[in-house]
């Protein structure tokens, strides 16, 4: 799973997950709010709609 992040206001950041744009949703990315655990790990704070294999509360690694 590949994700990139960019800083947001406050303690949370947006994590962008790459999606297949040809899928039924037609989007190339889905962004989720996350809190920084350390330099490259983030805990997801909301429920993904299109991204499979992750859930709210999961700790993920993201490319910075």
CHARMM internal coordinates of N, CA and C (Angstrom, degrees):
IC EDIT
DIST 1 N 1 CA 1.4305
DIST 1 CA 1 C 1.5236
ANGL 1 N 1 CA 1 C 109.15
DIST 1 C 2 N 1.2969
ANGL 1 CA 1 C 2 N 116.69
DIHE 1 N 1 CA 1 C 2 N 133.87
DIST 2 N 2 CA 1.4595
ANGL 1 C 2 N 2 CA 119.98
DIHE 1 CA 1 C 2 N 2 CA -178.41
DIST 2 CA 2 C 1.5177
ANGL 2 N 2 CA 2 C 109.00
DIHE 1 C 2 N 2 CA 2 C -115.84
DIST 2 C 3 N 1.3112
ANGL 2 CA 2 C 3 N 115.72
DIHE 2 N 2 CA 2 C 3 N 134.13
DIST 3 N 3 CA 1.4588
ANGL 2 C 3 N 3 CA 120.27
DIHE 2 CA 2 C 3 N 3 CA 177.61
DIST 3 CA 3 C 1.5149
ANGL 3 N 3 CA 3 C 109.22
DIHE 2 C 3 N 3 CA 3 C -140.68
DIST 3 C 4 N 1.2918
ANGL 3 CA 3 C 4 N 115.87
DIHE 3 N 3 CA 3 C 4 N 149.20
DIST 4 N 4 CA 1.4538
ANGL 3 C 4 N 4 CA 121.66
DIHE 3 CA 3 C 4 N 4 CA 173.48
DIST 4 CA 4 C 1.5103
ANGL 4 N 4 CA 4 C 106.88
DIHE 3 C 4 N 4 CA 4 C -124.97
DIST 4 C 5 N 1.3170
ANGL 4 CA 4 C 5 N 117.08
DIHE 4 N 4 CA 4 C 5 N 151.01
DIST 5 N 5 CA 1.4535
ANGL 4 C 5 N 5 CA 118.44
DIHE 4 CA 4 C 5 N 5 CA 179.73
DIST 5 CA 5 C 1.5150
ANGL 5 N 5 CA 5 C 110.63
DIHE 4 C 5 N 5 CA 5 C -127.48
DIST 5 C 6 N 1.3076
ANGL 5 CA 5 C 6 N 114.46
DIHE 5 N 5 CA 5 C 6 N 159.18
DIST 6 N 6 CA 1.4531
ANGL 5 C 6 N 6 CA 121.01
DIHE 5 CA 5 C 6 N 6 CA 171.37
DIST 6 CA 6 C 1.5206
ANGL 6 N 6 CA 6 C 107.00
DIHE 5 C 6 N 6 CA 6 C -141.81
DIST 6 C 7 N 1.3155
ANGL 6 CA 6 C 7 N 116.51
DIHE 6 N 6 CA 6 C 7 N 149.82
DIST 7 N 7 CA 1.4576
ANGL 6 C 7 N 7 CA 121.02
DIHE 6 CA 6 C 7 N 7 CA -175.08
DIST 7 CA 7 C 1.5208
ANGL 7 N 7 CA 7 C 111.46
DIHE 6 C 7 N 7 CA 7 C -66.35
DIST 7 C 8 N 1.3029
ANGL 7 CA 7 C 8 N 115.89
DIHE 7 N 7 CA 7 C 8 N 144.79
DIST 8 N 8 CA 1.4588
ANGL 7 C 8 N 8 CA 123.15
DIHE 7 CA 7 C 8 N 8 CA 174.36
DIST 8 CA 8 C 1.5262
ANGL 8 N 8 CA 8 C 107.77
DIHE 7 C 8 N 8 CA 8 C -124.66
DIST 8 C 9 N 1.3047
ANGL 8 CA 8 C 9 N 117.57
DIHE 8 N 8 CA 8 C 9 N 174.00
DIST 9 N 9 CA 1.4536
ANGL 8 C 9 N 9 CA 120.81
DIHE 8 CA 8 C 9 N 9 CA 179.03
DIST 9 CA 9 C 1.5126
ANGL 9 N 9 CA 9 C 110.77
DIHE 8 C 9 N 9 CA 9 C -64.56
DIST 9 C 10 N 1.3224
ANGL 9 CA 9 C 10 N 116.42
DIHE 9 N 9 CA 9 C 10 N 145.31
DIST 10 N 10 CA 1.4516
ANGL 9 C 10 N 10 CA 121.06
DIHE 9 CA 9 C 10 N 10 CA 177.66
DIST 10 CA 10 C 1.5073
ANGL 10 N 10 CA 10 C 112.93
DIHE 9 C 10 N 10 CA 10 C 75.62
DIST 10 C 11 N 1.3201
ANGL 10 CA 10 C 11 N 116.02
DIHE 10 N 10 CA 10 C 11 N -151.12
DIST 11 N 11 CA 1.4536
ANGL 10 C 11 N 11 CA 122.72
DIHE 10 CA 10 C 11 N 11 CA -174.56
DIST 11 CA 11 C 1.5246
ANGL 11 N 11 CA 11 C 113.35
DIHE 10 C 11 N 11 CA 11 C -86.30
DIST 11 C 12 N 1.3237
ANGL 11 CA 11 C 12 N 118.22
DIHE 11 N 11 CA 11 C 12 N -12.40
DIST 12 N 12 CA 1.4589
ANGL 11 C 12 N 12 CA 121.49
DIHE 11 CA 11 C 12 N 12 CA -175.78
DIST 12 CA 12 C 1.5203
ANGL 12 N 12 CA 12 C 111.51
DIHE 11 C 12 N 12 CA 12 C -94.99
DIST 12 C 13 N 1.3218
ANGL 12 CA 12 C 13 N 115.33
DIHE 12 N 12 CA 12 C 13 N 153.71
DIST 13 N 13 CA 1.4619
ANGL 12 C 13 N 13 CA 122.03
DIHE 12 CA 12 C 13 N 13 CA 174.10
DIST 13 CA 13 C 1.5230
ANGL 13 N 13 CA 13 C 108.17
DIHE 12 C 13 N 13 CA 13 C -126.79
DIST 13 C 14 N 1.3258
ANGL 13 CA 13 C 14 N 116.02
DIHE 13 N 13 CA 13 C 14 N 160.39
DIST 14 N 14 CA 1.4615
ANGL 13 C 14 N 14 CA 121.23
DIHE 13 CA 13 C 14 N 14 CA 173.99
DIST 14 CA 14 C 1.5198
ANGL 14 N 14 CA 14 C 107.70
DIHE 13 C 14 N 14 CA 14 C -95.12
DIST 14 C 15 N 1.3203
ANGL 14 CA 14 C 15 N 116.84
DIHE 14 N 14 CA 14 C 15 N 131.01
DIST 15 N 15 CA 1.4606
ANGL 14 C 15 N 15 CA 122.59
DIHE 14 CA 14 C 15 N 15 CA 176.04
DIST 15 CA 15 C 1.5288
ANGL 15 N 15 CA 15 C 106.39
DIHE 14 C 15 N 15 CA 15 C -109.92
DIST 15 C 16 N 1.3329
ANGL 15 CA 15 C 16 N 115.90
DIHE 15 N 15 CA 15 C 16 N 125.69
DIST 16 N 16 CA 1.4684
ANGL 15 C 16 N 16 CA 120.79
DIHE 15 CA 15 C 16 N 16 CA -178.19
DIST 16 CA 16 C 1.5213
ANGL 16 N 16 CA 16 C 109.71
DIHE 15 C 16 N 16 CA 16 C -102.26
DIST 16 C 17 N 1.3188
ANGL 16 CA 16 C 17 N 116.45
DIHE 16 N 16 CA 16 C 17 N 123.90
DIST 17 N 17 CA 1.4577
ANGL 16 C 17 N 17 CA 123.31
DIHE 16 CA 16 C 17 N 17 CA 176.70
DIST 17 CA 17 C 1.5212
ANGL 17 N 17 CA 17 C 108.70
DIHE 16 C 17 N 17 CA 17 C -101.22
DIST 17 C 18 N 1.3257
ANGL 17 CA 17 C 18 N 116.78
DIHE 17 N 17 CA 17 C 18 N 132.36
DIST 18 N 18 CA 1.4566
ANGL 17 C 18 N 18 CA 121.62
DIHE 17 CA 17 C 18 N 18 CA 177.12
DIST 18 CA 18 C 1.5219
ANGL 18 N 18 CA 18 C 109.53
DIHE 17 C 18 N 18 CA 18 C -76.28
DIST 18 C 19 N 1.3352
ANGL 18 CA 18 C 19 N 116.30
DIHE 18 N 18 CA 18 C 19 N 133.35
DIST 19 N 19 CA 1.4593
ANGL 18 C 19 N 19 CA 122.58
DIHE 18 CA 18 C 19 N 19 CA 178.13
DIST 19 CA 19 C 1.5171
ANGL 19 N 19 CA 19 C 109.89
DIHE 18 C 19 N 19 CA 19 C -119.10
DIST 19 C 20 N 1.3062
ANGL 19 CA 19 C 20 N 116.13
DIHE 19 N 19 CA 19 C 20 N 166.86
DIST 20 N 20 CA 1.4614
ANGL 19 C 20 N 20 CA 121.29
DIHE 19 CA 19 C 20 N 20 CA 173.29
DIST 20 CA 20 C 1.5288
ANGL 20 N 20 CA 20 C 107.81
DIHE 19 C 20 N 20 CA 20 C -81.04
DIST 20 C 21 N 1.3334
ANGL 20 CA 20 C 21 N 118.99
DIHE 20 N 20 CA 20 C 21 N 110.86
DIST 21 N 21 CA 1.4675
ANGL 20 C 21 N 21 CA 120.03
DIHE 20 CA 20 C 21 N 21 CA -176.56
DIST 21 CA 21 C 1.5244
ANGL 21 N 21 CA 21 C 113.68
DIHE 20 C 21 N 21 CA 21 C -65.36
DIST 21 C 22 N 1.3290
ANGL 21 CA 21 C 22 N 117.79
DIHE 21 N 21 CA 21 C 22 N -17.72
DIST 22 N 22 CA 1.4707
ANGL 21 C 22 N 22 CA 120.96
DIHE 21 CA 21 C 22 N 22 CA 179.28
DIST 22 CA 22 C 1.5321
ANGL 22 N 22 CA 22 C 112.19
DIHE 21 C 22 N 22 CA 22 C -79.39
DIST 22 C 23 N 1.3270
ANGL 22 CA 22 C 23 N 117.89
DIHE 22 N 22 CA 22 C 23 N -9.48
DIST 23 N 23 CA 1.4657
ANGL 22 C 23 N 23 CA 121.10
DIHE 22 CA 22 C 23 N 23 CA -178.88
DIST 23 CA 23 C 1.5288
ANGL 23 N 23 CA 23 C 110.27
DIHE 22 C 23 N 23 CA 23 C -68.65
DIST 23 C 24 N 1.3085
ANGL 23 CA 23 C 24 N 116.41
DIHE 23 N 23 CA 23 C 24 N 171.35
DIST 24 N 24 CA 1.4678
ANGL 23 C 24 N 24 CA 121.75
DIHE 23 CA 23 C 24 N 24 CA -173.41
DIST 24 CA 24 C 1.5262
ANGL 24 N 24 CA 24 C 113.67
DIHE 23 C 24 N 24 CA 24 C -59.21
DIST 24 C 25 N 1.3358
ANGL 24 CA 24 C 25 N 118.56
DIHE 24 N 24 CA 24 C 25 N -26.76
DIST 25 N 25 CA 1.4648
ANGL 24 C 25 N 25 CA 120.47
DIHE 24 CA 24 C 25 N 25 CA -179.07
DIST 25 CA 25 C 1.5228
ANGL 25 N 25 CA 25 C 112.10
DIHE 24 C 25 N 25 CA 25 C -75.96
DIST 25 C 26 N 1.3344
ANGL 25 CA 25 C 26 N 118.11
DIHE 25 N 25 CA 25 C 26 N -24.74
DIST 26 N 26 CA 1.4560
ANGL 25 C 26 N 26 CA 122.55
DIHE 25 CA 25 C 26 N 26 CA 176.24
DIST 26 CA 26 C 1.5221
ANGL 26 N 26 CA 26 C 115.54
DIHE 25 C 26 N 26 CA 26 C 74.07
DIST 26 C 27 N 1.3290
ANGL 26 CA 26 C 27 N 117.96
DIHE 26 N 26 CA 26 C 27 N 10.34
DIST 27 N 27 CA 1.4617
ANGL 26 C 27 N 27 CA 121.28
DIHE 26 CA 26 C 27 N 27 CA -178.67
DIST 27 CA 27 C 1.5252
ANGL 27 N 27 CA 27 C 110.28
DIHE 26 C 27 N 27 CA 27 C -106.63
DIST 27 C 28 N 1.3280
ANGL 27 CA 27 C 28 N 116.47
DIHE 27 N 27 CA 27 C 28 N 148.29
DIST 28 N 28 CA 1.4576
ANGL 27 C 28 N 28 CA 121.22
DIHE 27 CA 27 C 28 N 28 CA 178.66
DIST 28 CA 28 C 1.5109
ANGL 28 N 28 CA 28 C 113.99
DIHE 27 C 28 N 28 CA 28 C -89.26
DIST 28 C 29 N 1.3478
ANGL 28 CA 28 C 29 N 116.80
DIHE 28 N 28 CA 28 C 29 N -16.52
DIST 29 N 29 CA 1.4646
ANGL 28 C 29 N 29 CA 120.66
DIHE 28 CA 28 C 29 N 29 CA -179.69
DIST 29 CA 29 C 1.5235
ANGL 29 N 29 CA 29 C 110.86
DIHE 28 C 29 N 29 CA 29 C -146.19
DIST 29 C 30 N 1.3120
ANGL 29 CA 29 C 30 N 114.31
DIHE 29 N 29 CA 29 C 30 N 158.70
DIST 30 N 30 CA 1.4628
ANGL 29 C 30 N 30 CA 121.34
DIHE 29 CA 29 C 30 N 30 CA 167.44
DIST 30 CA 30 C 1.5116
ANGL 30 N 30 CA 30 C 106.29
DIHE 29 C 30 N 30 CA 30 C -130.86
DIST 30 C 31 N 1.3228
ANGL 30 CA 30 C 31 N 117.85
DIHE 30 N 30 CA 30 C 31 N 132.74
DIST 31 N 31 CA 1.4619
ANGL 30 C 31 N 31 CA 121.00
DIHE 30 CA 30 C 31 N 31 CA 179.01
DIST 31 CA 31 C 1.5175
ANGL 31 N 31 CA 31 C 109.65
DIHE 30 C 31 N 31 CA 31 C -107.77
DIST 31 C 32 N 1.3259
ANGL 31 CA 31 C 32 N 114.63
DIHE 31 N 31 CA 31 C 32 N 140.22
DIST 32 N 32 CA 1.4575
ANGL 31 C 32 N 32 CA 122.35
DIHE 31 CA 31 C 32 N 32 CA 179.40
DIST 32 CA 32 C 1.5216
ANGL 32 N 32 CA 32 C 108.98
DIHE 31 C 32 N 32 CA 32 C -128.00
DIST 32 C 33 N 1.3313
ANGL 32 CA 32 C 33 N 116.67
DIHE 32 N 32 CA 32 C 33 N 147.20
DIST 33 N 33 CA 1.4599
ANGL 32 C 33 N 33 CA 120.86
DIHE 32 CA 32 C 33 N 33 CA 173.86
DIST 33 CA 33 C 1.5227
ANGL 33 N 33 CA 33 C 108.85
DIHE 32 C 33 N 33 CA 33 C -76.77
DIST 33 C 34 N 1.3402
ANGL 33 CA 33 C 34 N 115.10
DIHE 33 N 33 CA 33 C 34 N 143.29
DIST 34 N 34 CA 1.4619
ANGL 33 C 34 N 34 CA 120.21
DIHE 33 CA 33 C 34 N 34 CA 179.03
DIST 34 CA 34 C 1.5183
ANGL 34 N 34 CA 34 C 109.27
DIHE 33 C 34 N 34 CA 34 C -149.15
DIST 34 C 35 N 1.3355
ANGL 34 CA 34 C 35 N 114.99
DIHE 34 N 34 CA 34 C 35 N 154.57
DIST 35 N 35 CA 1.4578
ANGL 34 C 35 N 35 CA 119.99
DIHE 34 CA 34 C 35 N 35 CA 173.56
DIST 35 CA 35 C 1.5164
ANGL 35 N 35 CA 35 C 108.39
DIHE 34 C 35 N 35 CA 35 C -105.78
DIST 35 C 36 N 1.3131
ANGL 35 CA 35 C 36 N 116.03
DIHE 35 N 35 CA 35 C 36 N 142.51
DIST 36 N 36 CA 1.4611
ANGL 35 C 36 N 36 CA 121.35
DIHE 35 CA 35 C 36 N 36 CA -179.17
DIST 36 CA 36 C 1.5256
ANGL 36 N 36 CA 36 C 109.64
DIHE 35 C 36 N 36 CA 36 C -73.13
DIST 36 C 37 N 1.3274
ANGL 36 CA 36 C 37 N 116.31
DIHE 36 N 36 CA 36 C 37 N 127.15
DIST 37 N 37 CA 1.4618
ANGL 36 C 37 N 37 CA 122.97
DIHE 36 CA 36 C 37 N 37 CA 175.50
DIST 37 CA 37 C 1.5240
ANGL 37 N 37 CA 37 C 108.76
DIHE 36 C 37 N 37 CA 37 C -92.97
DIST 37 C 38 N 1.3195
ANGL 37 CA 37 C 38 N 117.03
DIHE 37 N 37 CA 37 C 38 N -46.24
DIST 38 N 38 CA 1.4561
ANGL 37 C 38 N 38 CA 124.04
DIHE 37 CA 37 C 38 N 38 CA 171.47
DIST 38 CA 38 C 1.5234
ANGL 38 N 38 CA 38 C 106.77
DIHE 37 C 38 N 38 CA 38 C -152.26
DIST 38 C 39 N 1.3243
ANGL 38 CA 38 C 39 N 117.63
DIHE 38 N 38 CA 38 C 39 N -162.43
DIST 39 N 39 CA 1.4615
ANGL 38 C 39 N 39 CA 120.42
DIHE 38 CA 38 C 39 N 39 CA -172.44
DIST 39 CA 39 C 1.5277
ANGL 39 N 39 CA 39 C 114.35
DIHE 38 C 39 N 39 CA 39 C -57.16
DIST 39 C 40 N 1.3397
ANGL 39 CA 39 C 40 N 117.72
DIHE 39 N 39 CA 39 C 40 N -37.90
DIST 40 N 40 CA 1.4693
ANGL 39 C 40 N 40 CA 120.14
DIHE 39 CA 39 C 40 N 40 CA -175.84
DIST 40 CA 40 C 1.5174
ANGL 40 N 40 CA 40 C 114.04
DIHE 39 C 40 N 40 CA 40 C -123.46
DIST 40 C 41 N 1.3286
ANGL 40 CA 40 C 41 N 118.22
DIHE 40 N 40 CA 40 C 41 N 3.39
DIST 41 N 41 CA 1.4677
ANGL 40 C 41 N 41 CA 120.88
DIHE 40 CA 40 C 41 N 41 CA 179.61
DIST 41 CA 41 C 1.5272
ANGL 41 N 41 CA 41 C 109.83
DIHE 40 C 41 N 41 CA 41 C -113.44
DIST 41 C 42 N 1.3404
ANGL 41 CA 41 C 42 N 114.21
DIHE 41 N 41 CA 41 C 42 N 141.39
DIST 42 N 42 CA 1.4620
ANGL 41 C 42 N 42 CA 121.30
DIHE 41 CA 41 C 42 N 42 CA -176.41
DIST 42 CA 42 C 1.5184
ANGL 42 N 42 CA 42 C 109.29
DIHE 41 C 42 N 42 CA 42 C -138.11
DIST 42 C 43 N 1.3427
ANGL 42 CA 42 C 43 N 116.67
DIHE 42 N 42 CA 42 C 43 N 141.75
DIST 43 N 43 CA 1.4726
ANGL 42 C 43 N 43 CA 122.02
DIHE 42 CA 42 C 43 N 43 CA 176.14
DIST 43 CA 43 C 1.5256
ANGL 43 N 43 CA 43 C 108.25
DIHE 42 C 43 N 43 CA 43 C -99.78
DIST 43 C 44 N 1.3302
ANGL 43 CA 43 C 44 N 116.11
DIHE 43 N 43 CA 43 C 44 N 121.97
DIST 44 N 44 CA 1.4613
ANGL 43 C 44 N 44 CA 120.67
DIHE 43 CA 43 C 44 N 44 CA -178.86
DIST 44 CA 44 C 1.5183
ANGL 44 N 44 CA 44 C 110.04
DIHE 43 C 44 N 44 CA 44 C -67.60
DIST 44 C 45 N 1.3399
ANGL 44 CA 44 C 45 N 116.39
DIHE 44 N 44 CA 44 C 45 N 135.52
DIST 45 N 45 CA 1.4585
ANGL 44 C 45 N 45 CA 121.70
DIHE 44 CA 44 C 45 N 45 CA -175.98
DIST 45 CA 45 C 1.5244
ANGL 45 N 45 CA 45 C 113.62
DIHE 44 C 45 N 45 CA 45 C -109.40
DIST 45 C 46 N 1.3187
ANGL 45 CA 45 C 46 N 118.21
DIHE 45 N 45 CA 45 C 46 N -8.37
DIST 46 N 46 CA 1.4614
ANGL 45 C 46 N 46 CA 118.88
DIHE 45 CA 45 C 46 N 46 CA 175.29
DIST 46 CA 46 C 1.5292
ANGL 46 N 46 CA 46 C 110.14
DIHE 45 C 46 N 46 CA 46 C -134.85
DIST 46 C 47 N 1.3175
ANGL 46 CA 46 C 47 N 115.69
DIHE 46 N 46 CA 46 C 47 N 169.17
DIST 47 N 47 CA 1.4587
ANGL 46 C 47 N 47 CA 122.48
DIHE 46 CA 46 C 47 N 47 CA -174.19
DIST 47 CA 47 C 1.5285
ANGL 47 N 47 CA 47 C 109.75
DIHE 46 C 47 N 47 CA 47 C -85.79
DIST 47 C 48 N 1.3384
ANGL 47 CA 47 C 48 N 117.65
DIHE 47 N 47 CA 47 C 48 N 126.43
DIST 48 N 48 CA 1.4671
ANGL 47 C 48 N 48 CA 119.66
DIHE 47 CA 47 C 48 N 48 CA 176.53
DIST 48 CA 48 C 1.5234
ANGL 48 N 48 CA 48 C 110.68
DIHE 47 C 48 N 48 CA 48 C -72.55
DIST 48 C 49 N 1.3108
ANGL 48 CA 48 C 49 N 115.39
DIHE 48 N 48 CA 48 C 49 N 146.65
DIST 49 N 49 CA 1.4624
ANGL 48 C 49 N 49 CA 120.60
DIHE 48 CA 48 C 49 N 49 CA 178.59
DIST 49 CA 49 C 1.5264
ANGL 49 N 49 CA 49 C 111.13
DIHE 48 C 49 N 49 CA 49 C -100.23
DIST 49 C 50 N 1.3379
ANGL 49 CA 49 C 50 N 117.04
DIHE 49 N 49 CA 49 C 50 N -45.69
DIST 50 N 50 CA 1.4638
ANGL 49 C 50 N 50 CA 121.56
DIHE 49 CA 49 C 50 N 50 CA -176.78
DIST 50 CA 50 C 1.5304
ANGL 50 N 50 CA 50 C 113.69
DIHE 49 C 50 N 50 CA 50 C -104.29
DIST 50 C 51 N 1.3257
ANGL 50 CA 50 C 51 N 118.50
DIHE 50 N 50 CA 50 C 51 N -23.34
DIST 51 N 51 CA 1.4663
ANGL 50 C 51 N 51 CA 121.92
DIHE 50 CA 50 C 51 N 51 CA -178.26
DIST 51 CA 51 C 1.5243
ANGL 51 N 51 CA 51 C 108.64
DIHE 50 C 51 N 51 CA 51 C -79.58
DIST 51 C 52 N 1.3225
ANGL 51 CA 51 C 52 N 116.43
DIHE 51 N 51 CA 51 C 52 N 126.11
DIST 52 N 52 CA 1.4578
ANGL 51 C 52 N 52 CA 121.67
DIHE 51 CA 51 C 52 N 52 CA 178.67
DIST 52 CA 52 C 1.5232
ANGL 52 N 52 CA 52 C 109.74
DIHE 51 C 52 N 52 CA 52 C -100.90
DIST 52 C 53 N 1.3156
ANGL 52 CA 52 C 53 N 116.97
DIHE 52 N 52 CA 52 C 53 N 149.39
DIST 53 N 53 CA 1.4572
ANGL 52 C 53 N 53 CA 121.95
DIHE 52 CA 52 C 53 N 53 CA 175.29
DIST 53 CA 53 C 1.5139
ANGL 53 N 53 CA 53 C 114.32
DIHE 52 C 53 N 53 CA 53 C 94.91
DIST 53 C 54 N 1.3261
ANGL 53 CA 53 C 54 N 118.49
DIHE 53 N 53 CA 53 C 54 N -1.40
DIST 54 N 54 CA 1.4620
ANGL 53 C 54 N 54 CA 122.09
DIHE 53 CA 53 C 54 N 54 CA 175.12
DIST 54 CA 54 C 1.5194
ANGL 54 N 54 CA 54 C 108.25
DIHE 53 C 54 N 54 CA 54 C -134.04
DIST 54 C 55 N 1.3465
ANGL 54 CA 54 C 55 N 115.52
DIHE 54 N 54 CA 54 C 55 N 157.92
DIST 55 N 55 CA 1.4596
ANGL 54 C 55 N 55 CA 121.24
DIHE 54 CA 54 C 55 N 55 CA -179.62
DIST 55 CA 55 C 1.5207
ANGL 55 N 55 CA 55 C 109.23
DIHE 54 C 55 N 55 CA 55 C -143.44
DIST 55 C 56 N 1.3095
ANGL 55 CA 55 C 56 N 116.28
DIHE 55 N 55 CA 55 C 56 N 164.06
DIST 56 N 56 CA 1.4631
ANGL 55 C 56 N 56 CA 121.16
DIHE 55 CA 55 C 56 N 56 CA 175.06
DIST 56 CA 56 C 1.5216
ANGL 56 N 56 CA 56 C 108.75
DIHE 55 C 56 N 56 CA 56 C -55.05
DIST 56 C 57 N 1.3340
ANGL 56 CA 56 C 57 N 116.77
DIHE 56 N 56 CA 56 C 57 N 134.55
DIST 57 N 57 CA 1.4560
ANGL 56 C 57 N 57 CA 122.16
DIHE 56 CA 56 C 57 N 57 CA -179.26
DIST 57 CA 57 C 1.5146
ANGL 57 N 57 CA 57 C 114.19
DIHE 56 C 57 N 57 CA 57 C 94.27
DIST 57 C 58 N 1.3289
ANGL 57 CA 57 C 58 N 118.12
DIHE 57 N 57 CA 57 C 58 N -16.45
DIST 58 N 58 CA 1.4671
ANGL 57 C 58 N 58 CA 120.67
DIHE 57 CA 57 C 58 N 58 CA 177.43
DIST 58 CA 58 C 1.5282
ANGL 58 N 58 CA 58 C 110.67
DIHE 57 C 58 N 58 CA 58 C -66.92
DIST 58 C 59 N 1.3211
ANGL 58 CA 58 C 59 N 116.01
DIHE 58 N 58 CA 58 C 59 N 144.43
DIST 59 N 59 CA 1.4685
ANGL 58 C 59 N 59 CA 121.62
DIHE 58 CA 58 C 59 N 59 CA 173.63
DIST 59 CA 59 C 1.5236
ANGL 59 N 59 CA 59 C 106.48
DIHE 58 C 59 N 59 CA 59 C -99.34
DIST 59 C 60 N 1.3236
ANGL 59 CA 59 C 60 N 115.33
DIHE 59 N 59 CA 59 C 60 N 125.95
DIST 60 N 60 CA 1.4692
ANGL 59 C 60 N 60 CA 121.70
DIHE 59 CA 59 C 60 N 60 CA -176.90
DIST 60 CA 60 C 1.5185
ANGL 60 N 60 CA 60 C 109.98
DIHE 59 C 60 N 60 CA 60 C -123.00
DIST 60 C 61 N 1.3212
ANGL 60 CA 60 C 61 N 116.90
DIHE 60 N 60 CA 60 C 61 N 159.91
DIST 61 N 61 CA 1.4460
ANGL 60 C 61 N 61 CA 123.30
DIHE 60 CA 60 C 61 N 61 CA 170.97
DIST 61 CA 61 C 1.5188
ANGL 61 N 61 CA 61 C 107.48
DIHE 60 C 61 N 61 CA 61 C -96.16
DIST 61 C 62 N 1.3274
ANGL 61 CA 61 C 62 N 117.66
DIHE 61 N 61 CA 61 C 62 N 140.10
DIST 62 N 62 CA 1.4632
ANGL 61 C 62 N 62 CA 121.63
DIHE 61 CA 61 C 62 N 62 CA 178.43
DIST 62 CA 62 C 1.5157
ANGL 62 N 62 CA 62 C 109.94
DIHE 61 C 62 N 62 CA 62 C -133.27
DIST 62 C 63 N 1.3127
ANGL 62 CA 62 C 63 N 115.69
DIHE 62 N 62 CA 62 C 63 N 144.19
DIST 63 N 63 CA 1.4586
ANGL 62 C 63 N 63 CA 120.87
DIHE 62 CA 62 C 63 N 63 CA 173.43
DIST 63 CA 63 C 1.5147
ANGL 63 N 63 CA 63 C 108.37
DIHE 62 C 63 N 63 CA 63 C -73.06
DIST 63 C 64 N 1.3022
ANGL 63 CA 63 C 64 N 117.20
DIHE 63 N 63 CA 63 C 64 N 137.50
DIST 64 N 64 CA 1.4623
ANGL 63 C 64 N 64 CA 120.09
DIHE 63 CA 63 C 64 N 64 CA -179.43
DIST 64 CA 64 C 1.4986
ANGL 64 N 64 CA 64 C 111.78
DIHE 63 C 64 N 64 CA 64 C -108.76
END
COOR INIT
IC SEED 1 N 1 CA 1 C
IC BUILD
